[in-house]
Amino acid sequence: MPELSPTAARRPTNLAERPEHSPDSPLSVHAMTVAYHRKPVLWDVDYDAPPNRLIAIVGPNGAGKSTLIKGCLGLVPRSSGQVEFWGRPHGEARSRLGYVPQRESVDWDFPVSALDVVCMGRYRRIGWCRPVSRKHKRASLDALDRVGMADLAKRQISQLSGGQQQRVFLARALAQEAELYFMDEPFAGVDAATERAIVDVLRDLRAAGRTVIAVHHDLQTVPEYFDDVILLNMRVVASGPVAEVFTQENLHQTYGGRLTLLAEAAEAVARAASGERAP
């Protein structure tokens, strides 16, 4: 067997050893590429998430926003790159992670109640194939109460509105009692009351020291809802605090010549600069 060169021998084996990544970061991504049918969807992504922040992933359709989340969680195969959570691989940090997928990806005709769905978020604590104890049902009901759904705990999920279904999904993530949450378009297709409820939950999570990374499509509400932003178009165009990164120049690089979106972005940037809240 040939000997390793001195350079290869010193090559870091985990991201915490690299100067551009921190073991204190809840998420570190290094040189991650994801391809579907040999066509890259994400290319050479590098990112460190700051702790205790609400972080939006923003970009045009087809930019790889949902794929970024799925690639980090191992839900789609990575062509290359590394992902770590607090300096640990996914398998060692799984219990500290929560995930809210897109509502459209779920079969809502499955015959279970809202409470059943939320209890699924407790399975790592309960153990597979074991009955749900009163303690875990109580924790699940508390999570439903936090999203204003306790009164509908026994309702079949197929009988819930889209906004109510999204709240149930959020409650399931809360029941996991995670430290880092990934949310794939949590505000998509919900009513105004549900949107306000989701924002309140996100702020409560931040106040409790949690980190949330969410795919978000409404440029106008980015400055109001989030602390940090990742501007993505197959690659990370820019990332950091909203006040520094969410600029017209960076948005133009992200969206190109899509004038309608850029007009919305310009309005959002102006509102953020003036401290005005979104209507």
C-alpha positions in Angstrom: 0.0 0.0 0.0 1.5 3.4 -0.9 2.2 5.8 1.9 0.1 8.9 2.2 1.8 12.1 1.3 2.3 14.7 4.1 -0.4 16.8 2.6 -2.9 14.0 2.5 -2.0 12.9 6.0 -2.9 16.3 7.3 -6.1 16.6 5.4 -9.0 17.2 7.9 -11.3 14.2 8.5 -14.1 16.3 9.9 -15.3 19.8 9.3 -14.5 21.1 12.8 -10.8 20.8 11.9 -11.3 23.1 8.9 -10.7 26.8 9.8 -13.8 27.9 7.8 -16.1 25.7 9.9 -16.9 25.8 13.6 -17.9 22.9 15.9 -20.3 25.3 17.6 -22.3 25.7 14.4 -25.5 23.6 14.4 -25.0 23.0 10.7 -21.8 22.9 8.6 -21.8 22.1 4.9 -18.6 21.7 2.9 -18.4 21.4 -0.9 -21.8 19.7 -1.1 -23.0 18.8 -4.6 -26.3 17.1 -5.4 -27.3 15.8 -8.8 -30.4 14.3 -10.2 -29.9 12.0 -13.2 -26.3 13.4 -13.5 -27.6 16.9 -13.7 -26.3 19.1 -10.8 -29.1 20.7 -8.7 -26.7 22.1 -6.0 -23.1 22.8 -6.8 -20.2 23.1 -4.3 -22.2 24.5 -1.4 -20.3 25.8 1.6 -22.2 27.1 4.6 -22.1 27.4 8.4 -25.3 28.2 10.2 -25.1 30.5 13.2 -26.7 29.2 16.4 -30.0 30.5 17.8 -31.1 32.2 14.6 -34.1 32.1 12.2 -32.6 31.5 8.8 -34.4 31.7 5.5 -33.3 29.9 2.3 -34.4 32.1 -0.6 -34.0 31.7 -4.4 -35.9 31.2 -7.6 -37.8 28.1 -8.6 -35.4 25.3 -9.4 -32.6 26.9 -7.3 -32.2 23.8 -5.1 -33.7 25.2 -1.9 -35.6 22.0 -0.9 -32.7 19.9 -2.1 -30.4 21.8 0.2 -32.4 20.7 3.2 -32.8 17.1 1.9 -29.1 16.9 1.1 -28.2 18.0 4.6 -30.6 15.4 6.2 -29.5 12.6 3.9 -32.9 12.3 2.3 -31.3 12.6 -1.2 -27.9 11.3 -2.0 -25.0 13.7 -2.2 -22.6 13.4 -5.1 -19.9 14.9 -3.0 -19.2 17.0 0.1 -19.7 16.7 3.9 -22.4 17.8 6.3 -22.0 17.9 10.0 -24.1 19.1 13.0 -22.2 20.5 15.9 -19.2 18.9 14.4 -20.8 15.5 14.3 -22.2 13.4 11.4 -25.9 13.1 10.9 -26.2 9.7 12.6 -24.8 11.0 15.8 -27.0 14.1 15.8 -30.2 12.8 14.5 -32.1 13.1 17.8 -31.3 16.8 17.9 -32.9 17.5 14.5 -36.5 18.3 13.5 -37.9 18.3 10.0 -41.1 19.8 8.6 -41.5 18.7 4.9 -43.7 20.3 2.3 -47.4 19.6 3.0 -47.9 18.4 -0.5 -45.5 15.5 0.0 -47.8 13.7 2.4 -50.8 11.4 1.9 -53.3 13.2 4.0 -55.9 10.5 3.4 -54.1 8.2 5.7 -56.5 7.3 8.5 -54.9 8.8 11.5 -55.8 11.7 13.9 -53.9 14.9 14.4 -52.7 13.6 17.7 -51.4 10.4 16.1 -49.3 12.5 13.7 -47.8 14.6 16.4 -47.0 11.5 18.5 -44.9 10.3 15.6 -42.5 13.1 16.5 -42.0 11.3 19.9 -41.0 7.9 18.5 -37.3 8.4 19.1 -38.1 8.9 22.7 -40.8 6.2 22.9 -39.0 3.6 20.9 -40.4 1.8 17.8 -43.3 -0.7 18.3 -43.9 0.4 21.8 -47.2 2.0 23.0 -47.5 5.7 23.4 -47.6 6.4 27.1 -49.6 9.1 28.9 -46.4 11.2 29.3 -45.8 11.3 25.5 -49.4 11.9 24.7 -49.3 14.9 27.1 -46.2 16.2 25.4 -47.9 15.8 22.0 -51.1 17.6 23.2 -48.9 20.4 24.5 -47.3 20.8 21.1 -50.8 20.9 19.4 -51.8 23.5 22.0 -48.8 25.7 21.0 -50.0 25.8 17.4 -53.7 26.3 18.4 -54.8 22.8 17.5 -55.5 21.1 20.8 -59.2 21.2 20.3 -58.8 19.2 17.0 -56.5 16.5 18.4 -58.9 13.7 17.6 -59.8 15.0 14.2 -58.8 12.9 11.2 -56.1 14.6 9.2 -58.1 14.3 6.0 -60.8 16.5 7.6 -58.4 19.4 8.4 -57.9 22.4 6.2 -54.5 23.1 4.6 -53.5 25.6 7.2 -54.6 23.2 10.0 -52.5 20.4 8.4 -49.5 22.6 8.4 -50.0 23.4 12.0 -50.1 19.7 12.8 -46.8 19.2 11.0 -45.3 22.0 13.0 -46.6 20.5 16.2 -45.0 17.1 15.3 -41.7 18.9 14.9 -42.1 20.7 18.2 -42.9 17.3 19.9 -39.4 16.1 18.8 -37.9 18.8 21.1 -35.1 19.3 18.7 -32.4 21.9 18.7 -32.1 22.5 15.0 -35.3 22.6 12.8 -35.4 22.3 9.0 -38.7 23.5 7.5 -39.6 23.3 3.8 -41.9 26.2 2.9 -43.8 26.3 6.2 -45.8 29.3 5.1 -46.8 27.9 1.7 -50.6 28.0 1.1 -51.6 28.9 4.6 -54.1 31.5 5.8 -53.1 34.7 7.6 -54.0 33.3 11.1 -51.8 30.2 10.5 -48.9 32.3 9.2 -49.1 34.4 12.4 -49.1 31.3 14.5 -46.1 29.9 12.7 -44.2 33.1 13.2 -45.0 33.1 16.9 -43.7 29.5 17.2 -40.5 30.3 15.3 -39.8 33.2 17.7 -40.5 31.1 20.7 -38.0 28.5 19.4 -35.4 31.2 18.9 -36.1 32.5 22.5 -35.5 29.0 23.7 -32.1 28.9 22.0 -33.1 26.8 19.0 -32.1 27.3 15.4 -34.5 27.2 12.4 -33.6 26.9 8.7 -36.6 27.4 6.5 -37.2 27.5 2.8 -39.1 30.7 2.2 -40.7 32.1 -1.0 -42.1 35.5 0.1 -39.3 38.1 -0.3 -41.4 40.8 1.3 -41.6 39.1 4.7 -37.9 38.0 4.9 -36.8 41.1 6.8 -39.7 40.7 9.3 -39.6 37.0 9.9 -35.9 36.0 9.7 -32.5 37.0 11.2 -30.3 35.5 8.5 -30.7 34.5 4.9 -29.1 32.1 2.4 -29.5 33.4 -1.2 -29.3 30.3 -3.3 -29.3 29.6 -7.0 -27.6 26.2 -7.3 -24.7 27.8 -5.4 -24.7 30.0 -2.4 -24.8 33.6 -3.8 -24.5 35.2 -0.4 -25.4 34.3 3.2 -25.4 36.1 6.5 -27.6 38.6 8.5 -30.6 39.9 6.6 -29.5 43.5 7.2 -26.2 42.9 5.5 -27.0 40.3 2.8 -30.6 41.0 1.7 -29.6 43.7 -0.8 -30.7 44.5 -4.3 -27.3 43.6 -5.7 -27.3 40.2 -4.1 -30.9 39.6 -5.1 -30.2 40.5 -8.6 -27.4 38.0 -8.7 -29.7 35.4 -7.3 -32.8 36.0 -9.5 -31.2 37.5 -12.6 -33.6 39.5 -14.7 -36.9 38.4 -13.2 -38.3 41.9 -12.9 -41.4 41.0 -10.9 -39.4 39.3 -8.2 -36.8 42.1 -8.3 -39.5 44.7 -7.8 -40.7 42.8 -4.7 -37.2 42.5 -3.5 -36.6 46.2 -3.9 -39.7 46.9 -1.9 -38.6 44.5 0.8 -35.1 45.9 1.0 -36.4 49.4 1.3 -38.8 48.3 4.0 -36.0 46.6 5.9 -33.8 49.7 5.7 -36.5 51.9 7.1 -37.5 49.5 9.8 -41.1 49.3 8.5 -43.0 46.0 9.0 -44.5 44.1 6.1 -48.3 44.7 5.7 
